[in-house]
Amino acid sequence: MLSLLFHYLIPASLYGGDTAFPVLARIDLELGRCRGAAEAAAVVERGKPELYTSLRLRFDPAPAQALTLRILNICLARYHLRARATSLLSRPFGLVADPSDMCRLACPGCVHSSRAETLKLFDWHKGTLGEDRFSALLKLYGPYAIGVYFCNYGEPLLNAHTPKLIRQAKSYLLGTALSTSLSVQRFEPEAYVQSGLDFMVLAIDGATQGVYQSFRRNGNLELVFDNVRKLVDAKRRLGSPTPVLSWNFLAFEHNAHEIRLARHLARRLGVNQFRVVNPFDVRWDDPEIRPAAVIGGVRRFGPQPGSNPPENWNPFPASVDAEAIARAFESPWNRPAADDSPPSPGHTCHWLYKNMAMDATGRILPCCGAPRPDTNLVFATFDGNGGDPFNSEKYRQARSFFATGHVAFEAAPYCTQCEWDQATVNIGGAEIRRYFRAADASYFDRRSLRILSGW
């Protein structure tokens, strides 16, 4: 921990250490001068051997190849975003995957709320993500991505295979996180500790049952606390600092008075941190549930690893999927799918260039939004039998709309009309910084991380 802090505060270049900055700065400069996708592909191909050689001095072949691919993929994605490209050579560097589309709670504002289900407000299917489908997704995008968030609208713990899915992701050296209510009867804490999961959000919005169930409807707070105890005990028995446990408290008017008590309980239960979160406004679903006027923030309890602990970056060296990573490393970037687009300073949605979401049935969504009968947000269906859903027709249509500012086709995808924050993604700049710091905080100094994450 002291070494990580030292390298983060003091650039390696100041004490004679090698960093990624020189090669990254050159690649970034050359990409900024490119006039088309073919030139951009040539830049990253030229940079690949030098970057890999430098990383090979610090890592075994497979991790060095994976880091090389991820760095170049991020640089290429940044180029495509600047150019407002319609078809991309880059792959999504962040993946959102729902292990289960089901949930036993009925929280206001969710696809599973009583009103939403009664009125059929959302086009949301019931299903469970299988290992084969997820394995195929990882083979396609895993070597290029930095992380997987195992949650969107479902309860991931309802899929008995979720720990295996996490273990698959770690075989690609990916950062892993999920969010859960922990209000589940069947729970195997040891499986999650041993899966390699980096970070677990515990969605607990109250300190007493009456207050808690005002929002977490159908939830059992005593069951939640019992599962937290089991998880903390499993970490202790197995000697594991992970998953890092974050009690996230959505602050509403009805529960804000319990924040202090909840923080006290969080410390006693042994979680790593307590976070007060300002929630989305869900009054469209339940007018009685109103956000509280409180300041969000996080309280950490004692020394703890970050959300991407360095010791958990490669927890299973013998299980790294070196073959899949090597195959991707040997594949050139100059695929024929990319087009040339003039740089544009206009607005676009960052989700279309950075992250991709998939529900448990394989439906590909451009973001964390939920499809509705009147708003088709299903951009493709992934069955693992080939194709690149990140460059599906609807993806290309959505990017084209933002790039040109007008609809050149019969019906623009709904995301072009979206009023959400289109610059913030689930796995973005903060996650990029944490991922590469966990890999090697000395090599990826502050200047290097600024290039990778500052867009």
C-alpha positions as CSV (number, residue, x, y, z in Angstrom):
1,M,0.0,0.0,0.0
2,L,2.8,2.4,0.9
3,S,4.5,1.6,-2.4
4,L,1.3,2.3,-4.4
5,L,0.9,5.6,-2.6
6,F,4.5,6.6,-3.3
7,H,4.3,5.8,-7.0
8,Y,1.0,7.6,-7.3
9,L,2.3,10.8,-5.7
10,I,5.8,10.8,-7.2
11,P,6.2,10.2,-10.9
12,A,8.6,7.4,-11.7
13,S,10.5,9.7,-14.1
14,L,11.7,11.8,-11.1
15,Y,13.7,8.9,-9.7
16,G,14.9,7.4,-12.9
17,G,12.1,4.9,-13.5
18,D,10.7,4.0,-16.9
19,T,7.1,4.9,-17.5
20,A,4.5,4.5,-20.3
21,F,4.4,8.2,-20.9
22,P,6.9,8.6,-23.8
23,V,5.3,6.0,-26.0
24,L,1.8,7.0,-25.1
25,A,2.5,10.7,-25.7
26,R,3.9,9.9,-29.2
27,I,0.9,7.7,-30.1
28,D,-1.5,10.3,-28.9
29,L,0.3,13.0,-30.9
30,E,0.3,10.9,-34.1
31,L,-3.4,9.9,-33.7
32,G,-4.2,13.6,-33.3
33,R,-2.8,14.2,-36.8
34,C,-4.6,11.3,-38.5
35,R,-7.0,12.1,-41.3
36,G,-8.7,8.7,-41.4
37,A,-9.2,5.3,-39.8
38,A,-6.6,3.6,-41.9
39,E,-3.9,6.1,-40.7
40,A,-5.1,5.6,-37.1
41,A,-4.9,1.8,-37.4
42,A,-1.3,2.2,-38.8
43,V,-0.4,4.3,-35.8
44,V,-1.5,1.8,-33.2
45,E,0.1,-1.1,-35.2
46,R,3.4,0.7,-35.2
47,G,3.1,1.4,-31.5
48,K,2.3,-2.2,-30.6
49,P,5.8,-3.7,-30.7
50,E,7.5,-0.9,-28.7
51,L,4.7,-0.8,-26.1
52,Y,4.8,-4.6,-25.7
53,T,8.6,-4.7,-25.4
54,S,8.5,-2.1,-22.6
55,L,5.7,-4.0,-20.7
56,R,7.5,-7.3,-21.2
57,L,10.2,-6.1,-18.9
58,R,7.7,-6.0,-16.1
59,F,5.1,-8.7,-16.9
60,D,4.8,-12.2,-18.3
61,P,3.8,-12.5,-22.0
62,A,0.0,-12.7,-21.6
63,P,-0.4,-9.8,-19.2
64,A,2.0,-7.7,-21.3
65,Q,-0.1,-8.5,-24.4
66,A,-3.3,-7.7,-22.6
67,L,-2.1,-4.4,-21.3
68,T,-0.8,-3.5,-24.8
69,L,-4.1,-4.2,-26.4
70,R,-6.0,-2.3,-23.7
71,I,-3.8,0.8,-24.0
72,L,-4.0,0.9,-27.8
73,N,-7.8,0.2,-27.7
74,I,-8.4,3.1,-25.4
75,C,-6.2,5.4,-27.6
76,L,-8.1,4.3,-30.7
77,A,-11.5,4.7,-29.0
78,R,-10.4,8.3,-28.1
79,Y,-9.5,8.9,-31.8
80,H,-12.9,7.6,-32.9
81,L,-14.8,9.8,-30.4
82,R,-12.9,12.8,-31.6
83,A,-13.7,12.0,-35.2
84,R,-17.3,11.1,-34.4
85,A,-16.7,7.9,-36.4
86,T,-19.8,5.8,-37.3
87,S,-18.0,2.4,-37.5
88,L,-15.3,1.6,-35.1
89,L,-12.0,-0.3,-35.1
90,S,-11.9,0.0,-31.3
91,R,-13.9,-2.3,-29.0
92,P,-15.8,-1.3,-25.9
93,F,-13.4,-0.9,-23.0
94,G,-16.1,-1.3,-20.4
95,L,-18.7,-4.1,-20.4
96,V,-22.0,-4.2,-18.4
97,A,-23.5,-7.7,-18.1
98,D,-26.6,-8.7,-16.2
99,P,-26.1,-12.3,-14.8
100,S,-29.8,-12.3,-14.0
101,D,-32.6,-10.1,-15.4
102,M,-34.8,-11.0,-12.4
103,C,-35.1,-9.4,-9.0
104,R,-37.3,-10.2,-6.0
105,L,-37.5,-6.6,-4.9
106,A,-39.8,-3.9,-6.4
107,C,-38.0,-0.6,-5.8
108,P,-39.6,2.5,-7.3
109,G,-38.1,3.7,-10.5
110,C,-36.9,0.2,-11.5
111,V,-38.1,-2.1,-14.3
112,H,-39.2,-4.4,-11.5
113,S,-41.4,-1.9,-9.6
114,S,-45.0,-2.8,-9.1
115,R,-46.2,0.1,-11.2
116,A,-43.7,-0.6,-14.0
117,E,-44.7,-4.3,-14.2
118,T,-48.5,-3.7,-13.9
119,L,-48.5,-1.1,-16.6
120,K,-45.8,-2.9,-18.6
121,L,-43.8,0.3,-18.9
122,F,-40.6,-1.5,-19.9
123,D,-39.7,-4.2,-22.4
124,W,-37.8,-6.3,-19.9
125,H,-37.4,-10.0,-20.2
126,K,-36.8,-12.6,-17.6
127,G,-33.7,-14.7,-18.0
128,T,-30.3,-15.9,-16.7
129,L,-27.0,-15.4,-18.3
130,G,-25.3,-18.7,-19.3
131,E,-21.6,-19.4,-19.1
132,D,-21.3,-20.2,-22.8
133,R,-22.8,-16.8,-23.9
134,F,-20.6,-14.9,-21.5
135,S,-17.5,-16.8,-22.5
136,A,-18.2,-15.9,-26.2
137,L,-18.6,-12.3,-25.2
138,L,-15.2,-12.4,-23.5
139,K,-13.5,-14.0,-26.4
140,L,-14.8,-11.1,-28.6
141,Y,-14.1,-8.2,-26.3
142,G,-12.3,-9.5,-23.2
143,P,-8.7,-8.9,-24.4
144,Y,-9.5,-5.2,-25.1
145,A,-11.7,-4.3,-22.1
146,I,-10.5,-3.2,-18.7
147,G,-13.6,-4.2,-16.7
148,V,-17.0,-5.8,-16.3
149,Y,-19.8,-4.5,-14.2
150,F,-22.0,-7.5,-13.4
151,C,-25.3,-5.7,-12.8
152,N,-27.8,-3.5,-14.6
153,Y,-31.4,-4.1,-13.6
154,G,-31.2,-7.6,-12.2
155,E,-30.1,-9.1,-8.9
156,P,-26.8,-10.9,-9.8
157,L,-26.9,-13.2,-6.8
158,L,-30.0,-14.9,-8.3
159,N,-27.8,-16.6,-10.8
160,A,-26.0,-19.5,-9.2
161,H,-23.2,-19.3,-11.8
162,T,-22.3,-15.6,-11.2
163,P,-19.1,-16.5,-9.3
164,K,-18.0,-18.6,-12.3
165,L,-18.7,-15.7,-14.6
166,I,-16.6,-13.5,-12.4
167,R,-13.8,-16.1,-12.5
168,Q,-14.0,-16.1,-16.3
169,A,-13.6,-12.4,-16.4
170,K,-10.5,-12.5,-14.1
171,S,-9.0,-15.0,-16.5
172,Y,-8.8,-12.1,-19.0
173,L,-7.3,-9.8,-16.2
174,L,-10.4,-7.7,-16.1
175,G,-11.5,-5.6,-13.2
176,T,-14.8,-6.9,-11.8
177,A,-17.6,-5.3,-9.7
178,L,-21.3,-5.9,-9.0
179,S,-24.2,-4.4,-7.1
180,T,-26.5,-6.4,-4.9
181,S,-29.3,-5.9,-2.4
182,L,-28.1,-9.0,-0.5
183,S,-31.7,-9.7,0.3
184,V,-31.5,-13.3,-1.0
185,Q,-32.1,-16.6,0.8
186,R,-29.5,-18.6,-1.1
187,F,-26.0,-17.1,-0.8
188,E,-22.6,-18.7,-0.9
189,P,-20.2,-16.0,0.4
190,E,-17.1,-18.2,0.0
191,A,-17.8,-18.5,-3.7
192,Y,-17.8,-14.8,-4.2
193,V,-14.6,-14.3,-2.1
194,Q,-12.9,-17.0,-4.1
195,S,-14.2,-15.8,-7.5
196,G,-11.7,-12.9,-7.7
197,L,-14.4,-10.2,-7.5
198,D,-12.8,-6.9,-6.9
199,F,-15.7,-4.7,-5.6
200,M,-19.2,-5.3,-4.3
201,V,-21.7,-2.6,-3.8
202,L,-24.3,-3.4,-1.0
203,A,-27.5,-1.4,-1.8
204,I,-28.9,-0.8,1.7
205,D,-31.0,2.3,2.1
206,G,-32.0,2.2,5.7
207,A,-31.0,1.1,9.2
208,T,-34.4,-0.2,10.3
209,Q,-36.8,-2.5,8.5
210,G,-39.6,0.0,8.4
211,V,-37.5,2.7,6.8
212,Y,-35.5,0.3,4.6
213,Q,-38.6,-1.3,3.0
214,S,-40.1,2.1,2.0
215,F,-37.8,1.9,-1.0
216,R,-36.3,-1.6,-1.0
217,R,-39.8,-3.2,-1.2
218,N,-40.0,-6.9,-0.5
219,G,-36.5,-6.6,1.1
220,N,-35.6,-8.2,4.4
221,L,-33.1,-6.1,6.3
222,E,-32.2,-8.7,8.9
223,L,-31.5,-11.2,6.1
224,V,-29.3,-8.5,4.5
225,F,-27.3,-8.0,7.7
226,D,-26.9,-11.7,8.1
227,N,-25.5,-12.1,4.6
228,V,-23.1,-9.2,5.2
229,R,-21.8,-10.9,8.3
230,K,-21.3,-14.2,6.4
231,L,-19.5,-12.3,3.7
232,V,-17.2,-10.5,6.1
233,D,-16.5,-13.7,7.9
234,A,-15.7,-15.5,4.7
235,K,-13.1,-12.9,3.8
236,R,-11.5,-13.2,7.2
237,R,-11.4,-17.0,7.2
238,L,-10.0,-17.1,3.6
239,G,-7.5,-14.2,4.3
240,S,-8.8,-12.2,1.4
241,P,-9.0,-8.4,1.2
242,T,-11.6,-8.7,-1.7
243,P,-14.2,-8.1,-2.6
244,V,-14.0,-4.6,-1.2
245,L,-17.4,-4.0,0.3
246,S,-19.2,-0.6,-0.1
247,W,-22.5,0.0,1.7
248,N,-24.2,2.4,-0.7
249,F,-27.1,4.4,0.9
250,L,-29.4,6.2,-1.5
251,A,-30.5,9.3,0.4
252,F,-34.2,10.1,0.2
253,E,-36.3,12.3,2.5
254,H,-37.8,9.3,4.2
255,N,-34.4,7.7,5.2
256,A,-32.0,10.6,5.5
257,H,-32.4,10.7,9.3
258,E,-30.9,7.1,9.5
259,I,-27.7,7.9,7.7
260,R,-25.7,8.3,10.9
261,L,-27.1,5.0,12.4
262,A,-26.4,3.2,9.1
263,R,-22.8,4.4,9.0
264,H,-22.4,3.1,12.6
265,L,-23.8,-0.3,11.6
266,A,-21.6,-0.4,8.6
267,R,-18.5,0.0,10.7
268,R,-19.7,-2.6,13.2
269,L,-20.5,-5.1,10.5
270,G,-17.0,-4.8,9.0
271,V,-17.6,-3.4,5.5
272,N,-14.8,-1.4,4.0
273,Q,-16.7,1.8,3.3
274,F,-20.0,3.6,3.6
275,R,-21.2,5.8,0.8
276,V,-24.1,8.3,0.8
277,V,-25.4,8.5,-2.8
278,N,-27.7,11.2,-4.3
279,P,-30.3,9.1,-6.2
280,F,-32.2,9.6,-9.4
281,D,-35.6,11.2,-9.0
282,V,-38.2,8.4,-9.0
283,R,-41.3,10.5,-8.4
284,W,-42.6,9.5,-11.8
285,D,-43.1,6.1,-10.3
286,D,-43.9,7.0,-6.6
287,P,-44.5,10.6,-5.7
288,E,-43.8,9.8,-2.1
289,I,-40.2,8.9,-2.7
290,R,-38.3,12.1,-3.0
291,P,-34.5,12.7,-3.0
292,A,-33.1,14.3,0.1
293,A,-31.1,17.5,0.0
294,V,-27.9,16.0,1.5
295,I,-24.3,16.0,0.3
296,G,-23.1,12.6,-1.0
297,G,-19.8,11.3,0.2
298,V,-17.8,8.2,1.3
299,R,-16.4,7.2,4.7
300,R,-13.7,4.6,4.7
301,F,-13.1,2.4,7.7
302,G,-9.4,1.8,8.4
303,P,-6.7,0.9,5.8
304,Q,-8.2,-0.8,2.8
305,P,-7.4,-1.5,-0.8
306,G,-9.0,0.5,-3.5
307,S,-11.8,-0.8,-5.8
308,N,-9.1,-2.4,-7.9
309,P,-6.6,-3.8,-5.4
310,P,-3.2,-4.4,-6.9
311,E,-2.9,-7.9,-5.4
312,N,-6.2,-8.8,-7.1
313,W,-5.2,-7.5,-10.6
314,N,-4.0,-11.0,-11.5
315,P,-5.2,-13.3,-8.7
316,F,-5.1,-16.5,-10.8
317,P,-1.9,-16.4,-12.9
318,A,-2.2,-20.1,-13.9
319,S,-5.7,-19.5,-15.2
320,V,-5.1,-16.5,-17.5
321,D,-6.5,-17.2,-20.9
322,A,-3.2,-16.7,-22.7
323,E,-4.4,-18.3,-25.9
324,A,-7.4,-15.9,-26.4
325,I,-5.2,-12.9,-25.5
326,A,-2.4,-13.9,-27.9
327,R,-4.9,-14.5,-30.7
328,A,-6.3,-10.9,-30.2
329,F,-2.7,-9.6,-29.9
330,E,-1.8,-11.1,-33.3
331,S,-4.8,-9.7,-35.1
332,P,-4.3,-6.4,-36.9
333,W,-6.5,-3.4,-36.2
334,N,-7.1,-2.5,-39.8
335,R,-10.5,-4.3,-40.2
336,P,-12.6,-3.1,-43.1
337,A,-15.5,-2.0,-40.9
338,A,-14.3,1.5,-39.9
339,D,-15.2,4.5,-42.0
340,D,-13.5,7.9,-42.2
341,S,-15.3,10.9,-40.6
342,P,-14.2,14.4,-40.2
343,P,-13.4,15.5,-36.7
344,S,-16.5,17.2,-35.1
345,P,-16.7,19.3,-31.9
346,G,-20.4,18.7,-31.7
347,H,-22.1,16.7,-28.9
348,T,-22.2,12.9,-29.0
349,C,-23.0,10.1,-26.5
350,H,-19.9,8.7,-24.9
351,W,-21.6,5.3,-24.3
352,L,-21.5,4.7,-28.1
353,Y,-17.7,4.7,-28.0
354,K,-16.7,3.5,-24.6
355,N,-19.1,0.9,-23.0
356,M,-21.6,-1.7,-24.1
357,A,-24.3,-3.4,-22.1
358,M,-25.8,-6.9,-22.4
359,D,-28.8,-8.3,-20.5
360,A,-29.0,-11.9,-19.4
361,T,-30.8,-13.0,-22.6
362,G,-28.1,-11.6,-24.9
363,R,-29.8,-8.3,-25.9
364,I,-27.2,-5.7,-26.6
365,L,-28.1,-2.2,-25.2
366,P,-26.1,1.0,-25.9
367,C,-26.2,2.0,-22.3
368,C,-27.7,1.3,-18.9
369,G,-31.1,2.5,-20.0
370,A,-34.0,0.1,-20.1
371,P,-35.9,-0.5,-23.3
372,R,-39.6,0.5,-23.4
373,P,-42.3,-0.5,-25.9
374,D,-42.1,3.0,-27.4
375,T,-38.3,3.3,-27.1
376,N,-36.3,0.6,-28.7
377,L,-32.9,0.4,-27.1
378,V,-32.0,-3.1,-28.3
379,F,-29.2,-2.6,-30.8
380,A,-28.4,-6.3,-31.4
381,T,-28.7,-9.7,-30.0
382,F,-25.6,-11.6,-29.1
383,D,-25.7,-15.4,-29.4
384,G,-21.9,-16.0,-29.6
385,N,-22.0,-17.1,-33.2
386,G,-19.9,-14.3,-34.8
387,G,-20.5,-10.7,-35.7
388,D,-19.6,-7.5,-33.9
389,P,-22.6,-6.1,-32.1
390,F,-20.6,-2.9,-31.2
391,N,-20.8,-2.1,-34.9
392,S,-24.4,-3.2,-35.5
393,E,-26.6,-1.2,-37.9
394,K,-28.3,0.6,-35.0
395,Y,-25.0,1.5,-33.4
396,R,-23.8,3.0,-36.6
397,Q,-27.1,4.8,-37.1
398,A,-26.9,6.4,-33.6
399,R,-23.3,7.5,-34.1
400,S,-24.2,8.9,-37.5
401,F,-27.0,10.9,-36.1
402,F,-24.8,12.6,-33.5
403,A,-22.0,13.1,-36.1
404,T,-24.2,14.7,-38.8
405,G,-26.9,16.4,-36.6
406,H,-29.7,15.1,-38.8
407,V,-31.5,11.8,-39.4
408,A,-30.3,10.2,-42.6
409,F,-32.6,7.2,-42.2
410,E,-36.2,6.5,-41.5
411,A,-36.2,6.3,-37.7
412,A,-33.4,7.4,-35.5
413,P,-32.5,5.2,-32.5
414,Y,-34.2,6.5,-29.3
415,C,-30.8,7.1,-27.6
416,T,-30.4,10.2,-29.9
417,Q,-33.4,11.7,-28.1
418,C,-32.2,10.8,-24.6
419,E,-32.0,13.5,-22.0
420,W,-29.6,11.6,-19.6
421,D,-26.0,12.6,-18.9
422,Q,-24.4,11.3,-22.1
423,A,-20.8,12.1,-21.1
424,T,-20.7,9.7,-18.1
425,V,-20.4,6.0,-18.5
426,N,-20.3,3.1,-16.0
427,I,-16.7,2.3,-16.7
428,G,-14.9,5.6,-17.6
429,G,-12.0,7.7,-16.7
430,A,-11.9,6.9,-13.0
431,E,-12.0,3.2,-13.7
432,I,-9.3,3.5,-16.3
433,R,-7.0,5.2,-13.7
434,R,-7.7,2.6,-11.0
435,Y,-7.2,-0.3,-13.4
436,F,-3.8,0.7,-14.6
437,R,-2.6,1.9,-11.2
438,A,-3.5,-1.6,-9.9
439,A,-1.5,-3.2,-12.7
440,D,1.7,-1.1,-12.1
441,A,1.5,2.2,-10.3
442,S,5.1,3.0,-11.2
443,Y,4.9,2.4,-14.9
444,F,1.5,4.1,-15.3
445,D,2.4,7.4,-13.8
446,R,0.1,10.4,-13.5
447,R,1.0,11.8,-17.0
448,S,0.4,8.4,-18.6
449,L,-3.0,8.1,-16.8
450,R,-3.9,11.6,-17.9
451,I,-3.6,10.5,-21.6
452,L,-5.5,7.3,-21.0
453,S,-8.4,8.7,-18.9
454,G,-8.6,12.4,-19.6
455,W,-11.3,12.3,-22.3
